Amino acid sequence: MRPPEVDLDLGMLAYLTEGPTLTGRLREKPSDFVVDEVLEGVRASVSLREGFGASQGRYVLLAAVRIGKDTLSMASIISKHYKDVRYSGLKDKRSVAFQYFTARGAEREIRGRGFLVKPVGRRRLPLRRGENDGNWFYVRIRGVSEVNLPPKFPNFFSYQRFGVKRPYNHEIGRALVRREFKEAVEMIKQQGHLGEAGPNLQSIVSAIGKGLTRLYVHSYQSYLFNILLSKRLEEGLTLREGDYVLKEGWILTHPEEGDLLLPIPGGFTRTLGGWLEATLNSLLREEGVKLRDFLFKEVPDVSGFGDFRRALEVPRGLKVFKVEDGFILSFFLSSGAYATSLLREVLKPQDPLSQGFL
């Protein structure tokens, strides 16, 4: 089955399972998509009611609930009352989201239209990206009479990573990595994030900040990962020479058995031959980049160093409830996994935008 054009644009070229295209709809209401972040085994929704438990340190641990606001918007609101606001993951705007933040300052509660932020404990260190355990999701799918839920699904970086239309975030990231700064500036302007900036990295970072610049670079890395995963789905998931695996928390190499890992290509990525090295090298040649291009000596903080990511993800605690005009799914995903990647495998949507995936 051929995925829709937007999937192809984002490197999601294949599915793991066979099945029909379903016209189910997501997010007709914010309450149709609820995400509840888990940190050290405690859900943010529980912390809002009961606190986080015994804790100490210079950083205030905050739990927030918000409707119709993304993580960056919430961080901006919190930064008006606290300093050094950090979070461990991005959450969808079109959702009801419970999430943790850390910050420095006097403990205070913040309320506003559609959001509540409460101090629930303290930490010695600020939150780091990806530090959370993962997220519980409660998702309503409308307009379907049956759903087939796979035990595993391709761990793609999903639509939210890239934006909803061109210029996609990864296209800007590609231009930055290629040092095509003039082209990058023009695309950033089209997204509405940039006034005036010269055709060099320092000027771009000065205009839009390190965080957004780094997001573009990371989005390009995510696109390359998606391409690698798509090619591996098409050619088979059986472990082979040169593969990396995750086994009991350790990254090992074949012939060790474990969960297949694929690289998120970056400046520190190394391969050991076999299918992975040949495929990655071919992809980089097609893209006109080298791994060292992801390292920016002039602004190291926006570099893409590289990492590993599981090829397949397993939804845990999965429950399905039949309701009027559809189903409600409840499941847990590890940090960094996207609920919409699971739902893509379930529905195989032909129009992700109109079906509520973005």
Residue frames relative to the residue before (quaternion, step in Angstrom):
aa qw qx qy qz dx dy dz
M 1.0000 0.0000 0.0000 0.0000 0.00 0.00 0.00
R 0.3520 -0.7413 0.5364 0.1972 3.57 -0.88 0.98
P 0.3922 -0.7139 0.5241 0.2488 3.62 -0.74 0.99
P 0.6199 -0.5451 0.4004 0.3978 3.59 -1.21 0.33
E 0.7090 -0.4958 0.3024 0.4002 3.55 -1.25 0.47
V 0.6414 0.5250 -0.3525 0.4345 3.60 0.92 -0.78
D 0.6196 0.5317 -0.3448 0.4632 3.60 1.03 -0.70
L 0.6527 0.5099 -0.3115 0.4657 3.56 0.94 -0.89
D 0.6252 0.5455 -0.3313 0.4492 3.59 1.02 -0.77
L 0.7507 0.4005 -0.1910 0.4895 3.58 1.09 -0.79
G 0.6054 -0.6108 0.3356 0.3843 3.58 1.26 0.28
M 0.5450 0.5863 -0.4155 0.4320 3.61 1.25 0.14
L 0.0010 -0.8807 0.4687 -0.0686 3.52 0.32 1.34
A 0.7945 0.2371 -0.0858 0.5524 3.60 1.21 -0.29
Y 0.3064 -0.6885 0.6153 0.2313 3.51 -1.44 0.10
L 0.5085 -0.6256 0.4898 0.3317 3.55 -1.25 0.33
T 0.7978 0.2560 -0.0940 0.5377 3.57 1.00 -0.90
E 0.4604 -0.6168 0.5517 0.3214 3.52 -1.36 0.28
G 0.3142 0.7502 -0.5487 0.1936 3.54 -1.17 0.45
P 0.5971 -0.5958 0.3990 0.3597 3.57 -1.22 0.38
T 0.5193 -0.5692 0.5281 0.3569 3.50 -1.36 0.26
L 0.1435 -0.7953 0.5863 0.0561 3.58 -0.80 1.03
T 0.3870 -0.7424 0.5081 0.2024 3.55 -1.07 0.74
G 0.2618 0.7931 -0.5112 0.2028 3.59 1.18 0.46
R 0.2757 -0.7714 0.5617 0.1156 3.53 -1.18 0.72
L 0.2232 -0.7554 0.6062 0.1094 3.52 -1.14 0.81
R 0.8741 0.2095 -0.0870 0.4295 3.53 -1.37 0.29
E 0.2003 0.7549 -0.5935 0.1942 3.57 0.77 0.94
K 0.7431 0.1258 -0.1038 0.6490 3.55 1.31 -0.47
P 0.6163 -0.5446 0.3938 0.4105 3.64 -1.09 0.47
S 0.6666 0.5212 -0.3081 0.4349 3.58 1.01 -0.78
D 0.5301 0.6209 -0.4109 0.4057 3.60 1.27 -0.08
F 0.7699 0.2231 -0.1213 0.5855 3.58 1.23 -0.35
V 0.0500 0.8058 -0.5806 0.1054 3.56 -0.23 1.34
V 0.0499 -0.7830 0.6200 0.0075 3.56 -0.91 0.96
D 0.0928 -0.8031 0.5881 -0.0248 3.55 -0.84 1.09
E 0.2826 -0.8030 0.5042 0.1452 3.58 -0.26 1.28
V 0.2129 -0.7671 0.5975 0.0959 3.56 -1.12 0.82
L 0.0057 -0.7825 0.6211 -0.0432 3.56 -0.85 1.06
E 0.8323 -0.0659 -0.0082 0.5504 3.58 -0.69 1.13
G 0.7373 -0.4553 0.2152 0.4502 3.54 0.97 0.92
V 0.6663 0.4884 -0.2961 0.4793 3.60 1.25 -0.05
R 0.3766 -0.7244 0.5336 0.2207 3.57 -0.78 1.01
A 0.5598 -0.6143 0.4381 0.3426 3.56 -1.07 0.74
S 0.6208 0.5470 -0.3520 0.4377 3.60 1.03 -0.70
V 0.6424 0.5050 -0.3188 0.4803 3.59 1.07 -0.73
S 0.6416 0.5331 -0.3256 0.4451 3.60 0.97 -0.83
L 0.6091 0.5560 -0.3574 0.4383 3.58 1.04 -0.69
R 0.7189 0.4293 -0.2446 0.4890 3.59 1.04 -0.75
E 0.8430 0.2395 -0.0510 0.4790 3.55 0.83 -1.06
G 0.5125 -0.6125 0.4440 0.4062 3.59 1.22 -0.21
F 0.5764 -0.6260 0.4153 0.3214 3.56 -1.27 0.35
G 0.5752 -0.5575 0.4038 0.4420 3.59 1.15 -0.49
A 0.7563 -0.3647 0.2676 0.4726 3.55 -1.31 -0.05
S 0.2141 0.7635 -0.5801 0.1864 3.57 -0.81 1.03
Q 0.0369 -0.7913 0.6101 0.0133 3.54 -1.23 0.45
G 0.4085 0.6988 -0.5269 0.2593 3.54 -1.27 0.37
R 0.6450 -0.5586 0.3748 0.3625 3.54 -1.29 0.18
Y 0.6843 0.4688 -0.2857 0.4799 3.61 1.20 -0.37
V 0.3720 -0.7017 0.5658 0.2215 3.54 -1.00 0.89
L 0.2478 -0.7350 0.6117 0.1556 3.56 -0.94 0.92
L 0.1173 -0.8053 0.5810 0.0088 3.54 -0.69 1.17
A 0.1568 -0.7309 0.6532 0.1205 3.53 -1.19 0.67
A 0.0780 -0.8099 0.5813 -0.0059 3.55 -0.90 0.99
V 0.0928 -0.7228 0.6762 0.1078 3.50 -1.32 0.48
R 0.0815 0.7991 -0.5911 0.0736 3.55 -0.92 0.86
I 0.2338 -0.7424 0.6156 0.1234 3.51 -1.28 0.59
G 0.8653 0.1044 -0.0825 0.4833 3.55 -0.84 0.99
K 0.6411 0.4476 -0.3529 0.5140 3.59 1.14 0.57
D 0.3703 -0.7208 0.5311 0.2474 3.57 -0.99 0.76
T 0.7220 -0.4611 0.2993 0.4203 3.55 -1.31 0.24
L 0.6550 0.5183 -0.3268 0.4421 3.59 0.91 -0.85
S 0.6347 0.5169 -0.3304 0.4699 3.60 1.02 -0.74
M 0.6568 0.4950 -0.3173 0.4721 3.59 0.96 -0.80
A 0.6288 0.5272 -0.3390 0.4602 3.59 0.98 -0.80
S 0.6405 0.5228 -0.3208 0.4621 3.59 1.03 -0.77
I 0.6422 0.5108 -0.3218 0.4723 3.59 0.98 -0.80
I 0.6727 0.4959 -0.2983 0.4612 3.59 0.88 -0.96
S 0.6446 0.5516 -0.3270 0.4163 3.60 1.01 -0.77
K 0.5720 0.5686 -0.3909 0.4436 3.60 1.23 -0.16
H 0.7458 0.3599 -0.1890 0.5278 3.58 1.27 -0.36
Y 0.7701 0.2162 -0.1024 0.5914 3.59 1.24 -0.51
K 0.3855 -0.6821 0.5632 0.2625 3.54 -1.36 0.19
D 0.8482 0.2158 -0.1238 0.4675 3.55 -1.37 0.30
V 0.1270 0.8226 -0.5375 0.1355 3.57 0.78 1.07
R 0.0025 -0.7978 0.6014 -0.0428 3.57 -0.84 1.04
Y 0.0592 -0.7670 0.6377 0.0385 3.55 -1.32 0.42
S 0.4656 -0.7143 0.4581 0.2514 3.57 -1.21 0.40
G 0.8203 0.0153 -0.0118 0.5716 3.62 1.17 -0.23
L 0.4720 -0.6618 0.5100 0.2813 3.53 -1.26 0.50
K 0.1712 -0.7810 0.5963 0.0727 3.55 -1.05 0.85
D 0.6034 -0.5987 0.3973 0.3460 3.55 -1.14 0.72
K 0.5058 -0.6350 0.4961 0.3079 3.53 -1.16 0.68
R 0.7325 0.4044 -0.2313 0.4964 3.58 0.91 -0.90
S 0.5608 0.5625 -0.3937 0.4627 3.54 0.53 1.21
V 0.3645 -0.5845 0.6354 0.3489 3.45 -1.48 -0.15
A 0.0138 -0.8420 0.5362 -0.0579 3.58 -0.44 1.19
F 0.1645 -0.7274 0.6611 0.0830 3.51 -1.08 0.93
Q 0.0981 0.8263 -0.5348 0.1469 3.58 -0.62 1.10
Y 0.3892 -0.7007 0.5537 0.2260 3.53 -1.29 0.56
F 0.0426 -0.7376 0.6723 0.0465 3.51 -1.34 0.58
T 0.1708 -0.7204 0.6432 0.1954 3.55 -1.33 0.20
A 0.0430 0.7835 -0.6169 0.0601 3.53 -1.20 0.61
R 0.3580 -0.6954 0.5695 0.2529 3.55 -1.34 0.12
G 0.5110 0.6237 -0.4820 0.3428 3.53 -1.05 0.83
A 0.6835 -0.4540 0.3637 0.4410 3.53 -1.33 0.00
E 0.5029 -0.6704 0.4514 0.3064 3.56 -0.90 0.93
R 0.1756 0.7681 -0.5997 0.1397 3.53 -0.87 0.99
E 0.4180 -0.6744 0.5513 0.2580 3.54 -1.22 0.57
I 0.1577 -0.7779 0.6041 0.0713 3.55 -1.05 0.80
R 0.0169 -0.7931 0.6085 -0.0211 3.56 -0.82 1.02
G 0.1316 0.7712 -0.6176 0.0806 3.52 -1.17 0.61
R 0.7065 -0.4332 0.3225 0.4574 3.54 -1.28 -0.01
G 0.8529 0.1044 -0.1105 0.4995 3.55 -0.58 1.18
F 0.7880 0.2402 -0.1790 0.5379 3.62 1.14 0.25
L 0.0627 -0.7488 0.6587 0.0389 3.50 -1.38 0.49
V 0.0516 -0.7809 0.6225 0.0001 3.56 -0.96 0.95
K 0.0060 -0.8138 0.5799 -0.0383 3.59 -0.76 1.05
P 0.4255 -0.6452 0.5551 0.3073 3.60 -1.08 0.64
V 0.0768 -0.8330 0.5479 -0.0007 3.59 -0.75 1.05
G 0.8002 -0.0711 0.0506 0.5934 3.61 1.26 -0.05
R 0.3703 -0.6951 0.5563 0.2650 3.55 -1.29 -0.34
R 0.1548 -0.7741 0.6095 0.0730 3.54 -1.29 0.52
R 0.5037 -0.6426 0.4851 0.3130 3.54 -1.16 0.60
L 0.7859 0.2007 -0.0948 0.5772 3.59 1.10 -0.70
P 0.5285 -0.6200 0.4584 0.3552 3.61 -1.12 0.52
L 0.6171 -0.5262 0.4259 0.4013 3.54 -1.27 0.30
R 0.2183 -0.7475 0.6139 0.1299 3.53 -1.17 0.72
R 0.6130 -0.5480 0.4143 0.3901 3.56 -1.19 0.55
G 0.8252 0.2034 -0.1767 0.4963 3.54 -0.87 0.99
E 0.4623 0.7079 -0.4367 0.3074 3.61 1.23 0.07
N 0.5831 0.5956 -0.3902 0.3912 3.60 1.05 -0.55
D 0.5984 -0.5689 0.4246 0.3715 3.58 -1.22 0.49
G 0.6763 -0.3835 0.3223 0.5401 3.53 1.01 -0.88
N 0.4475 -0.6824 0.5153 0.2618 3.56 -1.23 -0.44
W 0.3176 -0.6740 0.6284 0.2234 3.50 -1.26 0.65
F 0.1361 -0.7847 0.6024 0.0531 3.55 -1.01 0.88
Y 0.0748 -0.7376 0.6698 0.0422 3.51 -1.22 0.73
V 0.0392 0.8442 -0.5208 0.1210 3.54 -0.16 1.34
R 0.2107 -0.7620 0.6012 0.1164 3.54 -0.92 0.94
I 0.1362 -0.7543 0.6389 0.0658 3.55 -0.91 1.00
R 0.1557 -0.8049 0.5701 0.0543 3.57 -0.62 1.14
G 0.8080 0.3440 -0.2215 0.4240 3.53 -1.22 0.52
V 0.6411 0.4609 -0.3573 0.4989 3.61 1.11 0.58
S 0.3536 -0.7448 0.5319 0.1930 3.55 -1.14 0.72
E 0.7879 0.0339 -0.0429 0.6133 3.58 1.29 -0.27
V 0.0973 -0.7683 0.6290 0.0687 3.54 -1.24 0.51
N 0.2127 -0.7453 0.6195 0.1245 3.54 -1.11 0.76
L 0.1678 -0.8264 0.5356 0.0450 3.55 -0.47 1.24
P 0.3195 -0.7654 0.5246 0.1919 3.61 -0.60 1.09
P 0.5231 -0.6361 0.4549 0.3389 3.63 -1.05 0.60
K 0.7641 0.1165 -0.0791 0.6295 3.57 1.28 -0.45
F 0.0817 -0.7887 0.6057 0.0663 3.56 -1.23 0.35
P 0.6022 -0.5633 0.4070 0.3929 3.62 -1.15 0.49
N 0.3746 -0.7711 0.4839 0.1757 3.54 -0.75 1.13
F 0.0670 0.8337 -0.5406 0.0907 3.56 0.82 1.05
F 0.4289 -0.5643 0.6161 0.3436 3.50 -1.35 0.34
S 0.3022 -0.8241 0.4604 0.1326 3.55 -0.51 1.19
Y 0.8235 -0.3288 0.1831 0.4246 3.49 -1.45 0.10
Q 0.6433 0.5647 -0.3337 0.3948 3.57 0.93 -0.89
R 0.5935 0.5983 -0.3590 0.4012 3.58 1.15 -0.53
F 0.7927 0.3876 -0.1350 0.4508 3.53 1.11 -0.74
G 0.5385 -0.5836 0.4367 0.4227 3.59 1.16 -0.43
V 0.5510 -0.6661 0.4213 0.2742 3.55 -1.28 0.30
K 0.8025 0.0781 -0.0452 0.5897 3.62 1.17 -0.20
R 0.6153 -0.5357 0.4199 0.3976 3.54 -1.29 0.21
P 0.5203 -0.2079 -0.8283 -0.0025 1.44 -2.07 1.45
Y 0.3944 -0.7127 0.5321 0.2308 3.56 -0.83 1.03
N 0.6533 -0.5328 0.3671 0.3933 3.56 -1.19 0.55
H 0.6863 0.4925 -0.3114 0.4353 3.60 0.90 -0.83
E 0.5901 0.5566 -0.3787 0.4456 3.59 1.14 -0.45
I 0.6288 0.4962 -0.3256 0.5024 3.57 1.10 -0.67
G 0.6379 0.5312 -0.3201 0.4566 3.57 1.01 -0.84
R 0.6247 0.5333 -0.3375 0.4598 3.57 1.00 -0.80
A 0.6597 0.5046 -0.3122 0.4611 3.57 0.91 -0.88
L 0.6407 0.5162 -0.3303 0.4626 3.60 0.98 -0.77
V 0.6770 0.4901 -0.3014 0.4589 3.58 0.87 -0.94
R 0.6808 0.4656 -0.2796 0.4915 3.60 1.08 -0.69
R 0.3976 -0.7185 0.4614 0.3358 3.58 1.33 -0.16
E 0.4006 0.6654 -0.5082 0.3721 3.55 1.07 0.80
F 0.0446 -0.8825 0.4681 0.0117 3.53 0.71 1.18
K 0.6025 0.5511 -0.3687 0.4442 3.60 1.04 -0.63
E 0.6672 0.4874 -0.2975 0.4784 3.58 0.94 -0.89
A 0.6275 0.5365 -0.3356 0.4536 3.58 1.02 -0.77
V 0.6449 0.5248 -0.3229 0.4521 3.59 0.93 -0.88
E 0.6589 0.5117 -0.3201 0.4489 3.59 0.90 -0.87
M 0.6775 0.4796 -0.3007 0.4696 3.61 0.94 -0.82
I 0.6297 0.5208 -0.3414 0.4644 3.60 1.01 -0.74
K 0.6172 0.5352 -0.3397 0.4661 3.58 1.05 -0.71
Q 0.6387 0.5292 -0.3277 0.4524 3.58 0.99 -0.80
Q 0.6652 0.4774 -0.3012 0.4887 3.59 1.13 -0.59
G 0.5002 -0.6942 0.3997 0.3288 3.59 1.25 -0.16
H 0.5406 0.6551 -0.3833 0.3628 3.58 1.25 0.29
L 0.7768 0.3569 -0.1379 0.5003 3.57 1.18 -0.31
G 0.2873 -0.7196 0.6036 0.1879 3.52 -1.06 0.81
E 0.7820 -0.1903 0.1853 0.5639 3.55 -0.14 -1.29
A 0.1377 0.7634 -0.6212 0.1113 3.54 -0.99 0.91
G 0.4575 -0.6747 0.5091 0.2762 3.53 -1.07 0.73
P 0.5865 -0.6077 0.4118 0.3423 3.58 -1.24 0.39
N 0.5778 0.5208 -0.4356 0.4529 3.57 0.58 1.18
L 0.6568 -0.5634 0.3336 0.3740 3.55 -1.16 0.62
Q 0.6463 0.5338 -0.3424 0.4244 3.59 0.87 -0.86
S 0.6585 0.5087 -0.3091 0.4605 3.57 0.98 -0.83
I 0.6403 0.5200 -0.3221 0.4647 3.58 1.00 -0.81
V 0.6630 0.4988 -0.3031 0.4689 3.59 0.90 -0.93
S 0.6367 0.5287 -0.3259 0.4570 3.57 1.01 -0.79
A 0.7006 0.4803 -0.2707 0.4531 3.59 1.02 -0.79
I 0.8277 0.2223 -0.0936 0.5066 3.63 0.86 -0.89
G 0.5417 -0.6421 0.3930 0.3739 3.60 1.24 -0.16
K 0.6267 -0.5666 0.3933 0.3628 3.53 -1.24 0.50
G 0.6338 0.5779 -0.3406 0.3850 3.56 0.97 -0.86
L 0.7086 0.4408 -0.2661 0.4824 3.58 0.82 -0.97
T 0.6175 0.5367 -0.3462 0.4592 3.58 1.03 -0.75
R 0.6636 0.4948 -0.2991 0.4746 3.56 0.94 -0.89
L 0.6054 0.5569 -0.3571 0.4425 3.60 1.04 -0.72
Y 0.6438 0.5174 -0.3282 0.4584 3.60 0.95 -0.80
V 0.6604 0.4962 -0.3096 0.4710 3.58 0.91 -0.91
H 0.6761 0.4873 -0.2973 0.4659 3.58 0.89 -0.90
S 0.6108 0.5423 -0.3595 0.4512 3.60 1.07 -0.62
Y 0.6354 0.5072 -0.3341 0.4769 3.59 1.03 -0.70
Q 0.6228 0.5175 -0.3379 0.4798 3.58 1.01 -0.73
S 0.6393 0.5277 -0.3195 0.4590 3.59 1.02 -0.81
Y 0.6228 0.5346 -0.3288 0.4671 3.58 1.02 -0.78
L 0.6621 0.4951 -0.3086 0.4704 3.60 0.91 -0.87
F 0.6136 0.5275 -0.3434 0.4767 3.59 1.04 -0.73
N 0.6534 0.5223 -0.3217 0.4436 3.59 0.88 -0.91
I 0.6379 0.5166 -0.3285 0.4673 3.58 0.99 -0.80
L 0.6503 0.5138 -0.3155 0.4622 3.59 0.91 -0.91
L 0.6669 0.4949 -0.3020 0.4681 3.58 0.91 -0.90
S 0.6336 0.5290 -0.3344 0.4549 3.60 0.96 -0.80
K 0.6645 0.4959 -0.3041 0.4691 3.58 0.90 -0.89
R 0.6642 0.4950 -0.3175 0.4615 3.58 0.98 -0.77
L 0.6092 0.5339 -0.3539 0.4675 3.61 1.04 -0.66
E 0.6785 0.4953 -0.2884 0.4594 3.56 0.97 -0.84
E 0.7639 0.3861 -0.1914 0.4804 3.59 1.02 -0.78
G 0.6471 -0.5455 0.3106 0.4327 3.59 1.25 -0.08
L 0.3858 -0.7620 0.4912 0.1708 3.55 -1.00 0.93
T 0.4039 0.7119 -0.4845 0.3087 3.60 1.24 -0.01
L 0.4965 -0.6732 0.4576 0.3015 3.57 -0.88 0.95
R 0.0168 -0.8020 0.5953 -0.0453 3.53 -1.09 0.81
E 0.7554 -0.3874 0.2763 0.4504 3.56 -1.33 0.14
G 0.8065 0.2833 -0.2208 0.4696 3.55 -1.01 0.88
D 0.5293 0.6407 -0.4115 0.3742 3.60 1.26 -0.12
Y 0.2893 -0.6906 0.6316 0.2011 3.51 -1.34 0.54
V 0.0816 -0.7875 0.6096 0.0404 3.56 -1.13 0.70
L 0.3302 -0.6930 0.6009 0.2226 3.53 -1.32 0.44
K 0.0779 0.7966 -0.5899 0.1069 3.57 -0.65 1.15
E 0.8421 -0.1222 0.0335 0.5243 3.56 -0.62 1.21
G 0.7522 -0.4129 0.2017 0.4722 3.56 0.94 0.92
W 0.6622 0.4857 -0.3035 0.4833 3.59 1.26 -0.10
I 0.3394 -0.6971 0.5897 0.2260 3.56 -1.14 0.71
L 0.0132 0.8055 -0.5860 0.0870 3.56 -0.55 1.24
T 0.4027 -0.7020 0.5284 0.2565 3.56 -1.29 0.03
H 0.5947 -0.5434 0.4529 0.3820 3.52 -1.23 0.53
P 0.5142 -0.0534 -0.8545 -0.0518 1.71 -2.15 1.35
E 0.3374 0.7018 -0.5483 0.3050 3.62 1.11 0.42
E 0.3565 -0.7212 0.5551 0.2113 3.56 -1.11 0.73
G 0.3040 0.7343 -0.5722 0.2025 3.55 -1.15 0.65
D 0.6941 -0.4173 0.3510 0.4699 3.55 -1.28 -0.35
L 0.4737 -0.6874 0.4743 0.2795 3.56 -0.80 1.01
L 0.1364 -0.7653 0.6265 0.0570 3.55 -0.97 0.99
L 0.1076 -0.7489 0.6477 0.0897 3.53 -1.19 0.63
P 0.5031 -0.6746 0.4406 0.3126 3.59 -1.04 0.66
I 0.2972 -0.6253 0.6782 0.2465 3.47 -1.36 0.49
P 0.3327 -0.8145 0.4177 0.2269 3.60 0.08 1.25
G 0.1614 0.7708 -0.6001 0.1407 3.53 -1.03 0.91
G 0.7881 -0.3874 0.2296 0.4196 3.50 -1.34 0.01
F 0.7474 0.3726 -0.2145 0.5066 3.59 1.12 -0.57
T 0.3995 0.7252 -0.4770 0.2949 3.62 1.23 0.17
R 0.0236 -0.7798 0.6256 -0.0039 3.56 -1.00 0.88
T 0.1659 -0.7797 0.5978 0.0846 3.57 -1.04 0.80
L 0.3416 -0.7640 0.5294 0.1389 3.52 -1.27 0.56
G 0.7165 -0.4256 0.2536 0.4911 3.57 1.07 0.67
G 0.6747 0.5277 -0.3524 0.3769 3.53 -1.30 -0.28
W 0.8196 -0.2511 0.1838 0.4811 3.52 -1.34 -0.39
L 0.6668 0.5323 -0.3200 0.4118 3.59 0.82 -0.95
E 0.6883 0.4760 -0.2970 0.4599 3.59 0.78 -0.93
A 0.6698 0.4992 -0.3082 0.4551 3.57 0.89 -0.90
T 0.6915 0.4817 -0.2849 0.4567 3.58 0.90 -0.92
L 0.6582 0.5023 -0.3147 0.4642 3.59 0.93 -0.85
N 0.6589 0.5052 -0.3189 0.4571 3.59 0.88 -0.87
S 0.6457 0.5128 -0.3205 0.4661 3.58 1.00 -0.80
L 0.6507 0.5177 -0.3109 0.4603 3.58 0.97 -0.86
L 0.6672 0.4974 -0.3105 0.4594 3.59 0.89 -0.88
R 0.6218 0.5248 -0.3476 0.4660 3.59 1.03 -0.70
E 0.6477 0.5154 -0.3200 0.4609 3.57 0.94 -0.86
E 0.7069 0.4589 -0.2540 0.4746 3.57 1.02 -0.81
G 0.3986 -0.7383 0.4619 0.2875 3.58 1.22 -0.33
V 0.6082 0.5227 -0.3690 0.4698 3.59 1.08 0.73
K 0.2581 -0.7114 0.6266 0.1862 3.52 -1.38 0.31
L 0.6537 -0.5311 0.3565 0.4043 3.57 -1.16 0.53
R 0.6538 0.5248 -0.3326 0.4318 3.61 0.93 -0.75
D 0.5556 0.6228 -0.3926 0.3865 3.60 1.20 -0.37
F 0.6063 0.5705 -0.3567 0.4239 3.59 1.21 -0.37
L 0.6388 0.4919 -0.3256 0.4939 3.60 1.28 -0.13
F 0.1314 -0.7972 0.5885 0.0282 3.55 -0.76 1.13
K 0.2932 -0.7912 0.5129 0.1581 3.57 -0.22 1.26
E 0.6544 0.5350 -0.3240 0.4248 3.58 1.04 -0.73
V 0.7718 0.0465 -0.0355 0.6331 3.63 1.16 -0.59
P 0.1870 -0.8429 0.4899 0.1202 3.63 0.31 1.19
D 0.6153 0.6021 -0.3511 0.3681 3.60 1.05 -0.69
V 0.7024 0.4250 -0.2853 0.4946 3.63 1.14 -0.31
S 0.4066 0.7248 -0.4656 0.3041 3.60 1.24 0.19
G 0.3073 -0.7060 0.6028 0.2093 3.51 -1.33 0.43
F 0.2112 -0.8369 0.4952 0.0985 3.57 -0.17 1.27
G 0.4906 -0.6546 0.4396 0.3710 3.58 1.12 -0.58
D 0.0164 0.7779 -0.6261 0.0509 3.55 -1.24 0.54
F 0.4096 -0.6524 0.5537 0.3162 3.55 -1.35 -0.22
R 0.0697 -0.7734 0.6297 0.0213 3.54 -1.25 0.55
R 0.5244 -0.6307 0.4661 0.3317 3.56 -1.00 0.79
A 0.4787 -0.6686 0.4902 0.2890 3.56 -1.00 0.85
L 0.7837 0.1643 -0.0732 0.5946 3.57 1.04 -0.83
E 0.1942 -0.7655 0.6049 0.1023 3.53 -1.11 0.74
V 0.2686 -0.7584 0.5778 0.1369 3.56 -1.15 0.72
P 0.3003 -0.7282 0.5795 0.2092 3.62 -0.75 0.96
R 0.1993 -0.7975 0.5622 0.0901 3.57 -0.78 1.04
G 0.8202 0.2358 -0.1837 0.4878 3.54 -1.22 0.58
L 0.2560 0.8216 -0.4810 0.1674 3.55 1.20 0.51
K 0.0428 0.7696 -0.6348 0.0544 3.55 -0.90 1.02
V 0.1791 -0.7778 0.5986 0.0684 3.54 -1.12 0.78
F 0.0705 -0.7936 0.6044 0.0055 3.56 -0.85 1.01
K 0.3178 -0.7351 0.5686 0.1881 3.58 -0.79 1.04
V 0.0201 0.7799 -0.6235 0.0500 3.55 -0.84 1.04
E 0.7115 -0.4232 0.3262 0.4563 3.52 -1.31 0.12
D 0.8605 0.0713 -0.0851 0.4972 3.57 -0.91 0.99
G 0.8510 -0.0238 -0.0149 0.5244 3.60 0.99 0.62
F 0.5132 -0.6196 0.5065 0.3100 3.52 -1.23 -0.66
I 0.2207 -0.6993 0.6513 0.1949 3.52 -1.37 0.33
L 0.1603 -0.7760 0.6065 0.0648 3.55 -0.90 1.01
S 0.0899 -0.7567 0.6459 0.0459 3.54 -1.09 0.83
F 0.2286 0.7766 -0.5569 0.1857 3.60 -0.76 1.02
F 0.3407 -0.7122 0.5800 0.2005 3.53 -1.34 0.42
L 0.0739 -0.7761 0.6253 0.0343 3.56 -1.06 0.85
S 0.5439 -0.6227 0.4612 0.3220 3.54 -1.09 0.78
S 0.6920 -0.4814 0.3460 0.4119 3.54 -1.27 0.44
G 0.8010 0.2974 -0.2341 0.4638 3.55 -0.95 0.94
A 0.6144 0.5331 -0.3553 0.4605 3.60 1.23 -0.28
Y 0.3481 -0.7581 0.5274 0.1614 3.55 -1.09 0.81
A 0.4585 -0.6676 0.5131 0.2843 3.56 -0.91 0.92
T 0.6555 0.5226 -0.3296 0.4343 3.60 0.98 -0.72
S 0.5714 0.5511 -0.4011 0.4570 3.61 1.19 -0.27
L 0.6265 0.4979 -0.3272 0.5025 3.59 1.06 -0.71
L 0.6969 0.4809 -0.2832 0.4505 3.59 0.83 -0.96
R 0.5727 0.5625 -0.3718 0.4662 3.59 1.17 -0.52
E 0.6709 0.4885 -0.2979 0.4717 3.59 0.94 -0.88
V 0.6520 0.5157 -0.3103 0.4611 3.60 1.09 -0.68
L 0.8006 0.3278 -0.1498 0.4787 3.59 0.72 -1.10
K 0.1262 -0.8008 0.5617 0.1651 3.59 1.10 -0.74
P 0.0325 0.8657 -0.4989 0.0252 3.59 0.83 1.03
Q 0.3367 -0.7343 0.5518 0.2073 3.55 -1.06 0.73
D 0.7605 0.1729 -0.1428 0.6094 3.60 1.27 -0.21
P 0.1734 -0.8451 0.4946 0.1055 3.61 0.40 1.20
L 0.6290 0.5515 -0.3490 0.4224 3.60 0.99 -0.75
S 0.7346 0.4111 -0.2499 0.4785 3.60 0.71 -1.03
Q 0.6758 0.4839 -0.2922 0.4730 3.60 1.19 -0.45
G 0.6146 -0.6366 0.3174 0.3411 3.58 1.25 0.33
F 0.4210 0.7089 -0.4746 0.3081 3.60 1.17 0.35
L 0.7642 0.2833 -0.1613 0.5565 3.60 1.17 -0.50
